C-alpha cells in the first residue's frame, strides 16, 4: 500500500471540479440531483412531447418508461435508420399504453401515443427530422457511435435530452459531446444520462456512507461486468456492408466502442462516483479467446484493466462475454477499516455490519420519474459531464487493453483516433470492412496505435 498518497486523496476530491473543468472544458461534480436553474415552460402546457431517436430495444424501453411517469406525456415522433424498428417501437408503445389503461395504471391515464406517418422518420437523417418535429424532449438511444452528432443537433435546436450511455465511442466524440453540453448549460436544458445507478436509493445511500468514512480511506475498488454472450443477427443476402454492421452494431467499435464501453461503463462510473475523481492512467490486457468467429466483428471478449487514480489508489476492472464462466455484475470497495459490496448495499466496517434498507426501485424507470418530475417543477439538472467522464474512463480502459501499454488520461482525451465513417449512407463503406475471408481487423496489443492516427507514407 506504500504507493497510496492519502494526503493527496482529500485534496483530489476537493479539486475534482476544478481539475476536471480545466481538463474537460467545463466538468461538473458527479451526481444527479443538482438543481441548476429554472427551465423554460414546456410546450406552454403540462404536456411533454417526446421524440425517440433509436427505436430498438433500449429506445422502446426508454419510451415506455417515459410514458409511465406522472403527468401528461405524449410519444410524438419516432426515428430510426430502419423502418421495421420504427414500426416495432410504435406498435409496442401503443400496446403498452392501451394495456396499462385497461388495467387502471394511474401513471398512464394522461399518456398518449400520437405518431402519425408524417412523424415516423427513417434513415440516417431521421434524427434531425425528429428533432425538428415539435417535440420538447428527445430520447437518444441509437448505437453510441451516433451519440455526439445527435446530442449536438438536439442541443442546437434547444431540446431537453435524455441520452443513453455511453455518450461516444472515441476521444473526438467525447470532446464533441462536452462542447455541446456547455451549450446545453448556457441554454438551461435538461441533460439526463442513462447511468441509472445514480437514481437508485441503495447506491445513493451506500456511496454516501462510504464517502463519510464507513470503511475509512478507500484503498481500491473492484468492478465487474462478467456475463455470457449476446445476440448475433445473421447476414442477409440483400444487405450492404453498412447495413450489416448497423444491424450487428454491438460488434463494431465505430458503433459500440466494445463492451467495456457499452456495458462496463456502469461499473466504472460507480467507482468514479465513489472516489469523486476519474483515473489518471490505465494499463491492462484483453483479447478474443472464445468469441473469435467473423460474426463477432472486431471486439474483444474479455478485458482486465488496472486503473490508477490521481492519489495512487486503484480500480481493478473485469468485463467478459464468455458462456460457462463465473458471472458477476457488481462493484466493491476496500478501505482501511472494512469492505463494501456497493451493488448489494452492504458494508462491513469498524462499526459492524450494515445493510441498506431502502426500498428497491427499478432504476431504469426511476431516472425517468426524476427527469419528468424535475421538468414539471420548473427545474433542470445536467448529467452530461459525468456521462462524458464515465465514457472516457471506459475508452481509456479499451485503449489500455488494445495497446498493451500504460495510457494516461490527458493523452487519451486528446487522442485523434476517430472511429466514425467518412459518409453516413447505406451504400457507403463503413470504417472497417472484412478481408477476403470475411474477418474484420482486430486490435493487437503491442502494435495497435490508440492515441493518434498512424501516418502513412
C-alpha positions in Angstrom: 0.0 0.0 0.0 3.1 2.3 0.0 2.1 3.9 -3.3 -1.1 5.4 -1.8 -0.8 9.1 -1.1 -3.6 9.6 1.5 -2.8 13.3 2.0 -3.5 13.7 -1.7 -6.8 11.9 -1.5 -8.8 14.7 0.1 -7.0 17.3 -2.0 -8.1 15.4 -5.1 -11.7 15.3 -4.1 -11.8 19.0 -3.2 -10.1 19.9 -6.5 -12.1 17.4 -8.7 -14.4 20.0 -10.2 -11.5 22.5 -10.8 -9.2 19.9 -12.4 -12.0 18.3 -14.4 -13.2 21.7 -15.7 -9.7 22.5 -16.9 -9.2 19.1 -18.5 -12.7 18.5 -19.9 -13.6 22.1 -20.8 -16.3 22.5 -18.1 -16.8 19.4 -15.9 -19.3 19.1 -13.2 -19.3 17.2 -9.9 -20.5 13.6 -10.1 -24.1 13.3 -9.0 -27.6 13.7 -10.5 -29.9 15.8 -8.5 -28.2 19.3 -8.7 -30.8 21.9 -9.4 -29.1 24.0 -11.9 -31.7 26.6 -12.8 -35.3 27.2 -13.7 -36.3 25.7 -17.0 -38.3 27.3 -19.8 -42.0 26.4 -20.0 -42.6 23.1 -21.7 -44.9 23.5 -24.7 -46.8 26.2 -22.9 -48.7 23.4 -21.0 -48.1 20.4 -18.8 -47.8 18.1 -21.8 -44.3 16.8 -22.6 -43.9 15.7 -26.2 -41.2 13.1 -26.6 -39.3 12.1 -29.7 -37.4 8.8 -29.7 -34.3 8.6 -31.8 -33.2 5.0 -32.0 -36.2 2.7 -31.9 -34.6 -0.6 -30.9 -35.0 -2.4 -27.6 -33.4 0.3 -25.4 -35.2 3.1 -27.2 -38.5 1.4 -26.9 -37.8 0.7 -23.2 -37.0 4.3 -22.5 -40.1 5.4 -24.4 -42.5 3.3 -22.3 -40.7 4.3 -19.1 -41.1 8.0 -20.1 -44.8 7.4 -20.9 -45.3 5.8 -17.5 -44.5 8.9 -15.4 -46.7 11.3 -13.6 -48.4 13.9 -15.8 -49.3 14.0 -19.5 -46.6 12.6 -21.7 -47.1 12.1 -25.5 -44.9 10.0 -27.7 -44.7 12.4 -30.6 -42.1 11.2 -33.1 -40.0 8.1 -33.7 -36.8 8.0 -35.8 -34.5 5.1 -36.7 -32.3 4.1 -39.6 -34.6 1.1 -40.2 -38.3 1.2 -40.9 -39.1 -2.1 -39.1 -37.5 -0.6 -35.9 -39.9 2.4 -36.1 -42.9 0.2 -36.7 -41.9 -2.1 -33.8 -41.4 0.7 -31.4 -44.7 2.3 -32.3 -46.6 -1.0 -32.0 -45.0 -1.9 -28.6 -45.6 1.6 -27.1 -49.2 1.7 -28.3 -49.9 -1.7 -26.8 -48.2 -0.8 -23.6 -50.3 2.3 -23.1 -53.5 0.6 -24.1 -52.9 -2.3 -21.7 -51.9 0.0 -18.9 -55.1 2.0 -19.2 -57.2 -1.2 -19.3 -55.5 -2.2 -16.1 -56.1 1.2 -14.5 -52.5 2.2 -14.2 -52.7 5.8 -12.9 -49.4 6.8 -14.5 -50.7 6.1 -18.0 -54.1 7.8 -17.7 -52.7 11.0 -19.3 -50.2 9.3 -21.7 -50.7 9.2 -25.4 -49.0 7.7 -28.5 -49.6 10.2 -31.3 -47.2 9.3 -34.0 -48.8 9.6 -37.4 -47.0 8.6 -40.5 -45.6 12.1 -41.1 -43.8 11.9 -37.7 -42.3 8.4 -38.4 -38.8 9.1 -39.8 -36.4 6.6 -41.4 -32.8 6.8 -42.5 -29.6 8.3 -41.4 -31.1 11.8 -41.4 -34.2 10.8 -39.4 -32.7 12.1 -36.2 -32.8 15.7 -37.5 -36.4 15.3 -38.7 -37.5 14.0 -35.3 -35.7 16.9 -33.5 -37.5 19.4 -35.8 -40.9 17.7 -35.4 -42.1 19.9 -32.5 -41.0 17.6 -29.6 -40.0 19.1 -26.2 -37.6 16.4 -25.2 -35.7 13.8 -27.2 -34.5 10.3 -26.2 -31.2 9.4 -27.8 -31.0 5.6 -27.9 -29.2 4.8 -31.1 -25.9 2.9 -31.1 -23.5 5.1 -29.2 -21.3 6.0 -32.2 -24.1 8.4 -33.3 -24.5 10.0 -29.9 -22.2 13.1 -30.2 -23.9 14.0 -33.6 -27.4 13.6 -32.3 -26.8 15.3 -29.0 -25.2 18.3 -30.7 -28.2 18.6 -33.0 -30.7 18.3 -30.2 -28.9 21.0 -28.1 -28.6 23.3 -31.1 -32.4 23.0 -31.5 -33.0 23.8 -27.8 -34.4 20.4 -26.8 -34.2 18.8 -23.4 -32.4 15.4 -23.7 -32.4 12.0 -22.2 -29.4 10.2 -23.7 -28.4 6.6 -23.2 -24.9 5.8 -22.2 -22.1 5.8 -23.4 -22.1 9.2 -25.0 -19.3 8.5 -27.5 -17.0 5.7 -28.7 -13.8 7.7 -29.1 -12.0 10.7 -27.7 -13.0 13.1 -30.5 -16.6 12.1 -29.8 -16.2 12.8 -26.1 -14.8 16.2 -26.8 -17.7 17.0 -29.2 -20.2 15.9 -26.6 -18.6 18.0 -24.0 -18.6 21.1 -26.2 -22.3 20.6 -26.9 -23.0 20.1 -23.2 -21.5 23.5 -22.5 -24.1 25.0 -24.9 -26.8 22.9 -23.1 -25.9 24.6 -19.8 -26.0 28.0 -21.4 -29.4 27.3 -22.8 -30.7 25.9 -19.5 -31.5 22.5 -21.0 -32.1 19.3 -19.1 -29.5 16.7 -19.9 -30.1 13.3 -18.3 -27.8 10.3 -19.0 -28.7 6.7 -18.6 -26.3 5.8 -15.8 -29.3 4.8 -13.7 -27.4 3.7 -10.6 -27.2 7.4 -9.7 -31.0 7.2 -9.3 -31.1 4.1 -7.1 -31.5 4.9 -3.4 -29.5 1.8 -2.5 -26.4 3.1 -4.4 -27.0 6.7 -3.2 -27.1 5.8 0.5 -24.3 3.2 0.3 -21.9 5.6 -1.5 -22.7 8.4 0.8 -21.8 6.3 3.8 -18.6 5.2 2.2 -17.7 8.8 1.4 -18.5 9.7 5.0 -15.8 7.2 6.1 -17.7 4.0 6.9 -14.7 1.9 5.9 -12.0 4.6 6.3 -9.8 5.7 3.4 -10.6 3.8 0.2 -7.6 1.7 -0.9 -9.1 0.1 -4.0 -12.3 -0.8 -5.8 -13.2 -3.9 -7.8 -15.8 -3.6 -10.5 -17.2 -6.3 -12.8 -19.4 -7.0 -15.8 -18.8 -10.6 -16.4 -21.6 -12.4 -18.3 -22.4 -14.6 -21.2 -22.6 -13.6 -24.9 -25.2 -11.6 -26.6 -27.3 -11.7 -29.8 -26.0 -12.1 -33.3 -28.0 -11.2 -36.4 -27.1 -13.3 -39.4 -26.0 -11.6 -42.6 -28.8 -11.3 -45.2 -28.1 -11.6 -48.9 -29.6 -8.2 -49.8 -27.6 -6.3 -47.1 -24.9 -3.8 -47.9 -21.8 -4.0 -45.6 -23.0 -0.8 -43.8 -26.5 -2.2 -43.2 -25.0 -5.5 -41.9 -22.8 -3.6 -39.4 -25.7 -1.4 -38.3 -27.8 -4.5 -37.6 -24.9 -6.0 -35.7 -23.7 -2.8 -34.1 -22.5 -4.4 -30.9 -19.5 -6.0 -32.6 -18.1 -2.9 -34.3 -16.1 -0.3 -32.4 -17.3 2.7 -34.5 -20.8 1.9 -33.4 -20.4 0.3 -30.0 -16.9 1.1 -28.6 -16.5 -2.6 -27.4 -18.4 -4.0 -24.4 -16.0 -2.4 -22.0 -17.5 0.9 -23.2 -21.1 -0.1 -23.9 -21.8 -2.1 -20.8 -19.0 -2.0 -18.3 -19.3 1.8 -18.2 -21.9 1.4 -15.4 -19.5 -0.2 -13.0 -16.6 2.1 -13.9 -18.9 5.0 -13.3 -19.7 3.8 -9.8 -16.1 3.7 -8.8 -15.5 7.2 -10.1 -18.7 8.4 -8.2 -17.4 6.9 -5.0 -13.9 8.4 -5.4 -15.1 11.8 -6.7 -12.5 11.7 -9.4 -11.6 9.9 -12.6 -8.5 7.8 -13.2 -5.2 9.3 -14.2 -4.0 6.3 -16.1 -4.7 2.7 -17.0 -3.0 -0.5 -18.1 -4.5 -3.8 -18.9 -4.9 -6.8 -21.1 -7.7 -8.4 -23.1 -8.4 -10.3 -26.3 -10.6 -12.7 -28.2 -10.3 -16.2 -26.7 -13.7 -17.8 -27.4 -15.8 -15.3 -29.4 -13.4 -15.4 -32.4 -15.8 -16.0 -35.4 -16.2 -13.5 -38.2 -19.8 -12.9 -36.9 -18.4 -11.2 -33.8 -16.8 -8.4 -35.8 -13.8 -6.9 -34.1 -14.4 -6.5 -30.4 -12.7 -8.4 -27.6 -14.5 -11.0 -25.5 -12.6 -10.1 -22.3 -10.8 -7.1 -20.7 -8.9 -6.7 -17.4 -7.8 -3.2 -16.5 -5.9 -1.7 -13.6 -6.9 2.0 -13.3 -4.8 4.3 -11.2 -6.4 7.4 -9.6 -4.5 10.7 -9.0 -4.0 9.7 -5.4 -2.3 6.4 -6.3 -5.3 4.2 -5.3 -6.6 1.6 -7.8 -9.7 0.4 -9.5 -9.5 -3.3 -10.7 -11.9 -3.9 -13.6 -13.1 -7.0 -15.3 -15.6 -7.5 -18.1 -16.2 -10.6 -20.1 -18.6 -12.1 -22.6 -17.9 -15.9 -22.4 -20.5 -18.5 -21.7 -20.0 -21.1 -18.9 -17.8 -18.9 -16.8 -18.0 -17.0 -13.5 -20.5 -14.2 -13.8 -20.6 -11.0 -11.7 -22.1 -7.6 -12.3 -21.3 -5.5 -9.2 -18.9 -3.1 -7.5 -16.9 -3.5 -4.3 -14.8 -1.1 -2.2 -12.0 -1.9 0.2 -10.8 0.5 2.8 -8.6 0.9 5.8 -11.4 -0.1 8.1 -13.6 -2.5 6.2 -15.2 -3.5 2.9 -18.4 -2.9 1.0 -20.5 -4.6 -1.6 -21.8 -1.4 -3.2 -24.3 -3.1 -5.6 -25.9 -5.1 -2.8 -25.8 -2.1 -0.3 -23.7 -4.0 2.3 -20.9 -2.6 4.4 -18.6 -4.3 6.9 -16.8 -1.6 8.8 -15.4 -0.5 12.1 -18.9 -0.1 13.5 -20.0 -3.6 12.4 -22.2 -4.8 9.6 -24.7 -2.5 7.8 -27.2 -3.3 5.0 -29.2 -0.6 3.1 -32.9 -0.8 4.0 -34.0 1.5 1.1 -36.9 0.2 -0.8 -35.8 -1.4 -4.1 -36.6 0.5 -7.3 -36.3 -0.1 -11.0 -33.6 2.4 -11.5 -34.1 2.4 -15.3 -37.6 3.7 -14.6 -36.6 5.9 -11.7 -34.3 8.0 -13.8 -37.3 8.9 -16.0 -39.5 9.6 -12.9 -36.8 12.0 -11.7 -36.4 13.7 -15.1 -40.0 14.4 -15.8 -40.7 15.4 -12.2 -37.9 18.0 -12.3 -39.2 19.4 -15.6 -42.7 19.8 -14.2 -41.3 21.6 -11.1 -39.6 24.0 -13.5 -36.1 22.7 -12.7 -33.3 21.2 -14.7 -30.2 19.2 -13.9 -27.3 18.3 -16.1 -25.6 14.8 -16.0 -23.7 15.4 -19.3 -20.2 16.0 -17.9 -20.5 12.9 -15.7 -21.7 10.9 -18.7 -18.7 12.1 -20.6 -16.3 11.3 -17.8 -17.7 7.8 -17.4 -17.5 7.3 -21.1 -13.9 8.5 -21.3 -12.9 6.2 -18.4 -14.3 3.3 -20.4 -12.5 4.4 -23.6 -9.3 4.7 -21.6 -9.7 1.1 -20.5 -10.2 0.0 -24.1 -7.1 1.9 -25.1 -5.1 0.2 -22.5 -6.2 -3.3 -23.5 -5.9 -2.7 -27.2 -2.5 -1.2 -27.0 -1.0 -3.2 -24.1 0.6 0.0 -22.8 0.1 2.4 -20.0 -2.2 5.1 -21.2 -2.5 8.5 -19.5 -5.9 10.2 -19.2 -4.6 13.5 -20.5 -3.2 11.9 -23.6 -6.2 9.6 -24.1 -8.6 12.5 -24.1 -6.6 14.3 -26.7 -6.3 11.3 -29.0 -7.0 12.0 -32.7 -8.2 8.4 -33.4 -11.6 9.0 -34.9 -13.7 5.8 -35.4 -16.5 7.4 -37.4 -17.2 6.7 -41.1 -16.4 9.2 -43.9 -20.0 9.1 -45.0 -23.3 8.0 -43.4 -25.1 6.1 -46.2 -26.1 2.5 -46.6 -24.3 2.4 -49.9 -21.1 3.8 -48.4 -18.2 1.8 -46.9 -18.1 1.6 -43.1 -14.8 2.4 -41.3 -13.8 -1.3 -41.2 -14.5 -3.9 -43.8 -13.9 -7.6 -43.9 -10.9 -9.2 -45.6 -11.2 -11.8 -48.4 -12.1 -14.5 -45.8 -14.8 -12.3 -44.1 -12.8 -11.4 -41.0 -12.5 -7.9 -39.6 -9.4 -6.2 -38.3 -8.9 -6.8 -34.5 -6.6 -4.9 -32.2 -3.2 -6.4 -31.5 -1.6 -5.4 -28.1 1.9 -4.0 -28.6 1.1 -3.0 -32.2 -2.3 -1.1 -32.2 -2.0 2.7 -32.0 -4.7 4.2 -29.8 -3.5 7.8 -29.3 -3.1 9.1 -32.8 -3.8 8.1 -36.4 -0.8 6.4 -37.8 0.9 8.4 -40.5 1.0 6.9 -44.0 3.8 7.5 -46.5 
